[in-house]
Amino acid sequence: MTASNLDRAWDLHPQVSVRPEPFGALLYHFGTRKLTFLKDRTLLAVVQALAAAPTARAACSAAGVDDEDLPRYGQALAALTRSSMVVERNRTP
């Protein structure tokens, strides 16, 4: 996810279910039938914070991600967008 994408609003796809696990979480997309493993509890916190955060950067901050680690979490979020687990939130005029 590029820096400009981190400044956009994102959310879980409506057809994605999250099941927290000791290692992180399982994400299941009912539309595509894809299963994704999150092997990082901080990434789970970021994903869970997306709905309430105005931007992905704010969700990362809320989950305790510091600026040094932001590129790594941006890449993880980019992978989740490519697999349709995370989608850009619709903007209202």
C-alpha positions, 0 to 999 in steps of 0.5 A: 500500500503506498503512502497515499493509500495509507491516507485513505479510508479502508474497511474489511470487505462485507463478506469477510469474517475474522476469527481471532486466534492465539497466533493472530487471526483467520480471515475468510471471504465468503464470496471468493472462499479464500482463507487468509492467515494473519500471523501478527496480532498487531496486524489483527489490531490494525484490521480491526481498527480500520472500520473506526479509523478515518485512514489506514494510517490512523488505524495503524497508529491506533494499533500501536504501529510506529512510523518505522514499522509503517511500511511493513504494515502498509505492505500487509494491508496491500496484500489484503486489498489484492485478495479482496479482504480489505476494500476502500471505504465508499466516500460520501459526497 
